[in-house]
Structures are given as C-alpha cells and as structure tokens.
Amino acid sequence: MNMDFIEALSDLEREKGISKEVIIEAIEAALISSYKRNFNTAQNVRVDINRQTGRIQVFARKTVVDEVLDPRMEISLYAARELNPNYQLEDIVEIEVTPRDFGRIAAQTAKQVVTQRIREAERGLIYNAFVDKEEDIVTGIVQRQDTRFIYIDLGKVEAIMPLNEVMPTEKFKMNDRIKGYITRVENTTKGPQIVLSRTHPGLLKRLFELEVPEIYDGVVEIKSVAREAGFRSKIAVYSSNPEVDPVGSCVGPKGARVQTIVNELKGEKIDIVRWSEDVGEYVANSLSPSKVVEVEVFEEEKMARVIVPDYQLSLAIGIKGQNARLAAKLTGWKIDIKSETQAEQEFGREKTYAEEMPQDSVSID
C-alpha cells in the first residue's frame, strides 16, 4: 500500500461521499483478522496505516507484568524497561511484528474492504434517494415476472410489485413502461427493497396531483379517496378559492385531465365529487352518479339515511353494492339507501316527489 492508494481513497471520498478515514479504519480492522488467520497467532495486535504515506505496520500489544505466563500477551517489567525505562506494571507495550510479505495480504484485504464499502455506500445513496419518495409515483420498465412479483427497473435499482398489488384488469409484458406507487422502502442486507403498488388509493391521488395544476398549487385539495382498483374510484375535492371549481379543475378542458388518468388506470371509472362540511350534502355528492332526494343524518351512530327516487335505487347502490360501498369509504359514514317507496313503507314517509337535491359531482367512465 502506498501514497497512490491514499490518493485513490481521497478521490473516492470526493466522488462517492465515502469517508476516507472510515475506509482506512475498516481496512485496519480487516487486516487484524487477516494477520491472525494467515500467521496462526492469537496475539493481541494493532494495525496502523499511515494516513500520508500508506505504510502499514503491525504491532503486538503486550501487558507489562511481574511474571510472564503467556509470552504472546505479556511482557516482563525488565524486558519492557529495556525498550523504555518509563514503563510500569499494567502498561501496554507495542512491539512491531509486521511480516515481510504482509503487503500482498494487505493489498488483497484492502481491495475487498473498499469494494464492500463502495457497494454499501451506493446502496445507502439509493436507499436515501427512494425513502424520500415513499408514497410517491415512480416510472419504471417491466423486467420479468415470477409467481409472486413483477420486477421493475427504476434505473439504479430494481423494484418489486406483488401480484396482489396489480389491478385485475391489467397485464404487463416485458419492457412495458408503467407507473407505480411506492408503498414501502426497506434497507435490507441485500440492498434497498422498493415495493410498488398499482391498486393503492395513493396512486390515484398522486396522478391527480400530477395532472391538475390547481392541486399542485394548493388551491384545490383532495380531501378523500376511495378505490376499488381497476373498476371504480371516488375522489372528494375542495377549493379554498370560491372562484375555482374543484370538480371542473379535476375534469379539465373537455375532460382531458381526468381522461389521462383513466387511460393510465386502464379504463377505471372515476367519480369526482365536491367535498362539503355539510354531511348531508357530502353524502349526497358521494353517491354520484345517482340522484338523491333527501339525506337524514344520525350523528351519534355516524350514519346517514339516504332517500333516492325509485328509478335511481339500483344506480345508487351500484353493481354488487359497489357505489354505496365506495361512498361509505369516501365519507367515513355508514350509508343506508332507501327508495322513496321503501321509505314510505318503512318509516311512514309520504312520497312527495320533491325535487332532487342539488349535487356537485361528475362521473367519468
């Protein structure tokens, strides 16, 4: 090991951000093990690498004692004072024991340590880069698939997408470019593990943030998202500026913004509804595309009874209850849907054929 090696470590520190001192200390620790392994010794030794010249020295460390029982670990007071008259009992004496051919072992060990440290540093940089992107969207290229995962190349690292995080309506081929939502970033012994999802509600939220400038600017806020991936989603939006229509902003000119998201989600239907502090109004909006006649709110049970026109009952409930289920997820309220006829029969409510409640929502198929 020489000055060129020390200079190389300095270059590595600048380029990779790996501390030269940390690497040298790691090499010194590795050389202690190499020395004991290659020279069959149980001595207590210290390895020193000169930070300027790169010179390596091995020192046996021995305790000063009255009577030597183990010459590998101990030295007599008399022998110690021959080296330095100031030594006292229990002091530690260091005697150089550097083998002649230790340079070859040192070079090999140093190479292994440096390689390992570079790998660890690169893994650390990748982990730090992606841990900040947790709950965000990344774009990658499909590499392969097995019985559990789809493997996606993100450039510096390969991410995994569990098959249960893939929408049931989509199939991927090799080299397909796809967007994924980062649900988890873990630092494992094999390096960073990045887990992606295409079914997470966060994917829909992030897609709207990318497509709608008003959301990015903070004028329009996404209050809630409910999703049954690949089939239907609902998103509740609110505008802090009364002059900005949150639903219209998300739909975009001629539906262009939301259509881009629908295309990305392979035709998933999206209902965009206006969020409201008024629970009744919010629940009515959440049941889009069905029309609502009346909403009765029960605060204690956190339940809302919704009355819809007879001809709208099946639409309000949805196929296999999907529309009602998503509305309940979106609002956080239990929703009991009744037709006007059912309400009359069960609660004695007369059919009034009143005008339907105004709703502010849009459904995109």
N, C-alpha and C positions, 0 to 999 in steps of 0.2 A: 504494500500500500504506500502511495507517495502523494506528493503535492497535487498531481493531476487528479487523483481520486478526490481529494478535499475540494478542489475547484469544481469537480463534477457535482459534488454534493451541494455546493453553493448555487450552481446553475439549476439543479433540481429544486432547490428551495424557492428560487425565483419563479420557475415555470409551473411547478405543481403545488406550491404552497406547503411543502413538507419541510418541517424544521430540520435543519442540518444537525443541530445538537441532539434532537430526538433520535435521528437515524444513527448517529455515532454511538449514543448510549445503547441503542438496541444492538448494534454490532458488537460492542464491548461485552454485553451480556451473553450474546450468542457465542462469542469466542471463548468465554469461560467454559461453557458446555463442550465446545469443540476440543479445547485443550484437555479437559478431564477425560473425554471419550477417546481421543487419539493417543494420549500418553499415559493411560491407565493410572491416573493419580487421583487420590482423594484429598489432595491438598486444598486448603483454603486459599484461593488465588484471586488476584485483581488484574484486569487487563486495562491498559491505558493506551489511548490513541492520541497522539499529539495533534492538536487542532490546527497547527500551522504547517507541519512537515508531513503528517500522516504516518509517522513512525509508530510501530506497535511494540509495546513491552508487556511482558507477563511477570507479575510479582507474586511470590509465595508470601502469604501473611501468617506470621507465627507469633504466638503469645510468649512473653518472657516469663519463665518460671524458675523456681529453685532447682527442681529435679525434673528432667525431661522423661516423660513416659511415652510420648508419641512424637518422634522427631519430625513427622510430616506437618504437625500442627503446633509444635512447641520448640522453643529455643532457650538454652540456659542463660542466666543473667551474665555469666562470664563471657560466653560467646557473643551475646548481644552487645556488651560493652566494648568488645574488640572492634565492633563496627562503629559504635558511637558511645562514648563514655556517659552520655546523659540518660541512657535507657534505665528504666526502673521496672520492678516486678509488675506484671499485668499489662505492660505496654505492648503495643503491636509493632513487630519488626517486619519490614517488607524487603524481600531479597529477590532480585531479578532472576528469573528462571526461563527466559524466552528461548525456546528451542531454535536450532539453526534453520530448520525447514518450515518454520511456522508461517512464513509469508504466503506459501501456497495455500495452506489451510485457511489463513485469514482472508485471502482474495476470494476463495470459493464461498466462504461463510458470508462475507460482505455482499457478494452478488445476490445470494439468496435473501438476505435481510432487506436489501434495497428493493429487490423485485417485489417482495411481500409488502413492504411499506408503500410502494407506488400503487400496488393493487388496492391496498386498504384505503389509501388517500383518494384514489379515483372512485372507489365505492362510496366513501364518505361524501365526496363532492356531489355524486349522483343522488345520494340519499337526501342531502341538504337541498338540492335543487328541486326534488319532487315532493318532499314533505311539505314544502310551502305551497304546492299545487293540490294538496289534498282537498277534496270537494270542488274540484275544478275539472274542466274538459281538456283532454289532450287528443291529438290526432296521430294515428299510427297505421302501420301496414300489417295485415294478417300474414303470419309466417307459417303456422301449422296448427293442427288441432289433434287432441287425443280424446280419451273417454271422459276427461274431467275439465279440461281447459282449452281455450283458444289462446295462442301465444301471439302477442302483438309487438312488433318492433317500434320502439319510440325513438330510435336513433342511437343514444348511448346505452340504452338498457332495454331489456325485453320485459314487457308486462304480461300479466295473465288475466284472462277473463273467464271466470267459472261459467260453465254452460247454463247454469240456472240464472245467470245474470244477462243472458242473451234473450231478446224478445222472441216469443214463439213464432212470430210472423216473418222472421228473417233468417237467411242462410248466408254464410260467408265462404268465399273462395280464397285461395292463396293469392297474395298481392292486392287484395281489396283494401282500399283506404277507408278507415272508419274512425268515428269519434267515440270516445269512451269517457265515462265519469269516474274519476279516481275516488274510490271509497276508502282505501287503506294503503298506507306506505309503511313497510316494516324493514328494519335493518337486521337482516339475518346473517348467519355465518357464511352463507354463500353470496352475500351481497344484498343490495336493496331489492325488496319484492314489492311490486306495484300491482294492486288489484283494481281492475276496471269493471264497470257495470254499464249496461245499456238499458236496464229496467228501473234504475233508481229515479225517484221523483226529482232529485237534484239535477239530473241530465236535462230535463225539460226546463227547469228554472234557468240553468246556465245558457241553454240555447236561446231563450227569450232575451236574456241579458246581452247576448252577442248580437242579436238581430234588431233589438229595439233600442235606439239611442236614448230615448226618454228614460228607460230603466237604468241604463249605464250612467246617465247624468244624475239620477236620483229623483227625478221629477215624478216618475211612475214607480210604484213599489209593488213587488209581488208579495202578497200577504199570506197566501197558502197555495199548496199544490196537492192534488190527489191524482193518483195514476194507476191504471191497470195496463201495464206496458204492452204495446202492440195493438191495443183495442181502443181504449178511450181514456182521456185525461180531462181534468178540470183545473183551471188556474184562476185565482181570485186576485184582482189588481186594484190599486187605489192611486189616485193622483193628488199630490199636495197642492197642485195648481188648479183652481176651478176652471181655468180656461183650457186645460189639457184633458182630453177624453182618454182615460186609461185603456178602455176596451179598443177604441179606434186606433190608438197608438200601437197596440199589440197586433192588431189585424193588418195595419199598413195600407198603403195605396193599392186599391183593387185586390186586397188580401195577400199582397206579395210577401210580407214579413212572416205571417203565420204559415203561409203555404210552403215557404222554405223549410220551416221546422217540421211540418207534416211530411214533406218529402224525406227529410233526414230520418224521421221515425217510421219510414216505410208505410205511410198512409194512416197512422194513428189519428183518430178523431180527437179534436181538441175543443173544449168549451171554455171560452174566455168570459168571465163574469166580473161584474163590478163588486168590490168589497164594500160593505157598509157597516157602520156601528150599530145600526138598527138590525137586530137579529132577524126579525120577520122579513125585512127587505132582503137581507143577505141570503137567508134560506130560500126565499122565492127565486132570487137570481141564480142560486146554485143548482136549481133543478132544470136549468136550461138544457134542452130546447123546449121543454114543456111549459105551458102557461099555468099560472096559479091564480086562484080566485081569492083565497084567504089563508093567512098563517096565524095560528094561535100558539103563543109561546108560554111554556111552563118552565119558569126559571129554576125552581128547586130541583126538578128532575133533569134539567138541561135537555128538554125535549120540545120539539116543535110539531104541532099537528098541522098538516098542510091539506087544504081542500082544493081540488082541481076539477075542471069540467069533466063530465063523464067520458067524453071522447078523448081526453088527454091522459086518462089514468095509466094506460099501458105505456105511454111515452114517458110519463113522469117516473114510473118505476123502472122502466128500461128492460132490456133483454136479460133475463135471469137476475133481475134486481140491480143491474149494474149502475144505472143512472142514480137511483136512490142511494146506493152504497157509496158511490163517489161523492155525492152531495154531502153525505154524513161525514165522510173523511175530510172533505174540504172545510166544512164549517165547524167540525168538532161537536155537533149537536146530533142527538137522535132525531130521526125524522119519520113521522107516521103519516103516510099519504092516504088520503081518502077521496073518493069521488063525491060529487055533490049528492048523488043518490044514497051512497053509503052513509054520508054524514047525516042525512035526513032520517035514515032508518035507525042509526045507532045513537045519535045524540039529539034527535028531535029538531034538527036544524032544517028550517024550511028552505026549499030551493028558491033562491032569489034571482037567479040568472043575472047576477050583478056583473058589472064589467070586470074583466080580469085585471089583477094587479099589474101595474107597470113594472117591467123587468128590463134590466140593462145588462145584456149578455149577448154573446154570439157563439154559434156552434160551427165549427169547420170540419167538414167530412173529407 
